[in-house]
Structures are given as structure tokens and as C-alpha cells.
Amino acid sequence: WNIREDGVALIDIHFFNEDTARKFNDAVVDITRSEVNGIVLDLRNNPGGFLEHAVTVAGDWIGANTVVVERMEDGVVRPLKAQGVPRLDGIPTIVLVNGGSASASEIVAGALQDYELATVLGTQTFGKGSVQEYREFRDGSGLKVTVAEWLTPQGRTIQDDGITPDEIVEFTEEDLEAEVDIQMDRAIELLTQ
């Protein structure tokens, strides 16, 4: 993470792994001690990772509310709530997503969008919202079985549908070749205008 001279904090999460919550907490502490005008949470090309870390990250905006709903194959619905204090609530936030944003990153983007705590910007996310278990057989073979699906707090399905950004901003081959990040530029523009 870093905080730009214009007061926009940039947080880039590439994957929700073992140290994501700790590093994210360090960023939040730094942000809350600084004069920040807005936050860009970059979840582009984040394939997901540990669900509990995604819930922790979202909780810094939504507090002890539901981050994601798990609907089991038998229809039982189980809301997963964040713990703690919404330390980033009230700070204008833009979440950047694209087709490489999947699973846990879609959970975070969907929760912040549902609670209207962030503007989601970029392109449609991947749509990986299923919970799978690995079942091993006596002969050593195994099978992954889908046992549940994830829904946003308002009940929108993530599987196959993904998260539709509030503002679609395409990133083209020409942008890549020119080394221009039009999505990031638009996010900063929205936070500094």
C-alpha cells in the first residue's frame, strides 16, 4: 500500500493468503493516522484465497455485518459476519475489479457494493462463487464436490454471474502497450474531483 500526495491511499491485494489480514491491518492503521481523501482497493487479477481473510478485509468497511451468505446444497443459508470495527467506513472507496477477480475478491467487492460503501469500477468479474469439498476414496482417487454457493449480503449469486461494476472501464491492449492504467486513472479522478 501507499498514500499518494493527493491523499489517495492505494491498496493492492493480489491474493488472500496467510499474511493478508496482517498486512491489511498495517495499511489500515497507516491510513487512519493519515489525512486520506479516498481509498483505491485494487482486486484486479486477484483469484481469491482464504475466505476468512476476505471477511476480515471487508469488515474494515462494514463492521460486524454479513459479508457473504453461504447457501448449502440442502438450502440451508448461513451468513458469515465480519468481526470488529468499521475503521474505514466514511472514507470514499473505489474497488477495482476485472475478469481475473474471482472468489474471495468477488466476495469483498460484492459486500462493499451491496452496502454502498464503495464504487466498484472496471470490468465484470470471473464468477467463482461455489464452495467445494475434496472427497477421497479408498483407492486413492478423489473428487471435488460442490457443496454450497456464495451470495452477496443482498442475495445476489456470485457463481457464473460475477460482480458487475458500478462503472465499466475497459482496459485495452493499447492501454497496456502505452503503459496507461485507465482504470486506476479513473478511480483517482473520481476520488479527487
C-alpha positions in Angstrom: 0.0 0.0 0.0 1.0 3.6 -0.3 -0.6 7.0 0.2 -0.2 9.4 -2.7 0.5 13.1 -2.3 -3.1 13.9 -3.3 -4.3 11.9 -0.2 -5.5 8.8 -2.1 -4.5 5.5 -0.5 -3.7 2.7 -2.8 -4.1 -0.9 -1.5 -3.3 -3.7 -3.9 -4.3 -7.3 -2.8 -3.0 -9.9 -5.2 -4.3 -12.9 -3.3 -6.0 -13.6 0.1 -3.3 -15.6 1.8 -2.0 -16.2 5.3 -0.5 -12.8 5.8 -3.2 -10.7 4.0 -5.1 -9.8 7.2 -1.9 -8.7 9.0 -0.6 -6.6 6.1 -4.0 -5.1 5.5 -4.2 -4.2 9.2 -0.9 -2.4 8.9 -2.3 -0.4 5.9 -5.5 0.5 7.8 -3.5 1.7 10.8 -1.4 3.9 8.5 -4.5 5.2 6.6 -6.4 6.1 9.8 -3.4 8.0 11.1 -3.0 10.0 7.9 -5.2 12.5 6.1 -6.7 10.4 3.4 -9.2 11.6 0.9 -10.1 8.2 -0.5 -9.0 4.6 -1.0 -8.5 2.6 -4.1 -8.7 -1.1 -3.3 -7.2 -2.9 -6.3 -8.5 -6.5 -6.6 -7.8 -6.9 -10.3 -6.4 -10.3 -11.2 -6.9 -11.5 -7.6 -8.0 -15.1 -7.9 -9.2 -15.4 -4.3 -7.7 -17.4 -1.5 -8.7 -17.7 2.2 -12.3 -16.8 2.8 -11.7 -15.7 6.4 -9.2 -13.1 5.2 -11.7 -11.7 2.7 -14.2 -11.4 5.5 -11.7 -9.6 7.7 -10.8 -7.1 4.9 -14.5 -6.4 4.2 -15.1 -5.9 7.9 -13.0 -2.8 8.0 -15.7 -1.1 6.0 -18.9 -2.9 7.0 -18.2 -3.7 10.7 -19.9 -6.7 12.3 -22.4 -7.2 9.4 -22.8 -10.0 7.0 -20.0 -10.2 4.4 -21.2 -13.2 2.4 -24.0 -15.7 2.6 -23.3 -19.4 2.2 -26.2 -21.4 0.7 -25.7 -25.1 1.3 -26.8 -27.8 -1.2 -29.7 -28.6 1.1 -30.9 -25.0 1.0 -29.7 -24.0 4.5 -28.4 -20.4 4.5 -25.5 -19.4 6.7 -24.5 -15.7 6.9 -20.8 -15.1 7.5 -20.3 -11.9 9.5 -17.2 -9.8 10.0 -15.8 -9.1 13.4 -14.6 -5.8 14.7 -14.9 -2.1 14.0 -15.5 -0.5 10.6 -12.3 1.6 10.7 -12.6 2.7 7.0 -16.3 3.5 7.0 -16.9 7.0 5.7 -13.7 7.1 3.6 -14.7 7.2 -0.1 -13.6 3.9 -1.7 -13.2 2.6 -5.2 -12.8 -1.2 -5.7 -11.0 -2.1 -9.0 -12.0 -5.5 -10.5 -11.7 -7.3 -13.8 -12.2 -10.8 -15.3 -9.3 -12.1 -13.2 -11.0 -11.1 -9.9 -12.5 -14.3 -8.5 -13.8 -16.0 -5.4 -12.7 -14.1 -2.3 -12.1 -10.9 -4.2 -15.7 -11.1 -5.6 -17.0 -11.5 -2.0 -15.2 -8.3 -0.9 -16.3 -6.3 -3.9 -19.9 -7.6 -3.7 -20.2 -6.8 0.0 -18.9 -3.3 -0.3 -21.2 -2.7 -3.3 -24.3 -4.1 -1.5 -23.8 -1.8 1.5 -23.0 1.1 -0.9 -19.7 1.7 0.9 -17.6 1.6 -2.3 -17.9 2.1 -6.1 -16.9 -0.9 -8.0 -15.0 0.0 -11.2 -13.5 -2.0 -14.0 -14.9 -5.0 -15.9 -17.1 -8.0 -15.0 -15.6 -10.3 -12.5 -14.9 -14.0 -13.1 -17.9 -15.6 -11.3 -16.4 -18.1 -9.0 -18.8 -18.4 -6.1 -19.0 -22.1 -5.3 -17.8 -23.9 -2.2 -16.1 -27.2 -2.9 -15.0 -30.1 -0.8 -12.5 -32.7 -1.7 -13.6 -36.3 -1.0 -11.0 -39.1 -1.2 -11.9 -42.7 -2.0 -10.3 -45.9 -0.6 -8.5 -46.5 -3.9 -6.7 -43.1 -3.5 -8.7 -41.3 -6.2 -10.7 -38.2 -5.3 -13.5 -36.0 -6.3 -14.3 -32.3 -5.8 -17.9 -31.8 -4.9 -19.7 -28.5 -4.9 -21.5 -28.3 -1.5 -22.6 -24.7 -1.4 -22.6 -21.4 -3.2 -21.8 -17.8 -2.1 -24.2 -15.0 -2.3 -23.7 -11.3 -1.6 -25.3 -9.9 1.5 -28.3 -8.9 -0.6 -28.6 -12.4 -2.0 -27.0 -11.9 -5.4 -25.3 -15.1 -6.7 -21.6 -14.8 -7.5 -21.3 -18.2 -9.2 -21.2 -17.7 -13.0 -22.7 -14.2 -12.8 -19.8 -12.5 -11.0 -19.9 -8.9 -9.9 -21.0 -6.2 -12.3 -19.1 -2.9 -11.7 -21.0 0.3 -11.0 -18.8 1.9 -13.7 -17.5 -0.2 -16.6 -14.0 0.9 -17.6 -12.4 -1.4 -20.2 -8.6 -1.9 -20.1 -7.4 -2.4 -23.7 -4.3 -3.8 -25.4 -3.5 -0.2 -26.5 -3.6 0.9 -22.8 -1.2 -1.9 -21.9 1.2 -1.1 -24.7 1.1 2.6 -23.8 1.6 1.6 -20.1 -1.5 3.5 -19.2 -3.8 2.3 -16.4 -7.1 3.9 -17.5 -9.0 2.1 -14.7 -6.7 3.4 -11.9 -6.6 6.9 -13.5 -10.5 6.9 -13.5 -10.6 5.8 -9.8 -8.2 8.5 -8.8 -10.1 11.1 -10.8 -13.4 10.1 -9.0 -11.7 10.4 -5.6 -10.0 13.7 -6.2 -12.6 15.7 -8.2 
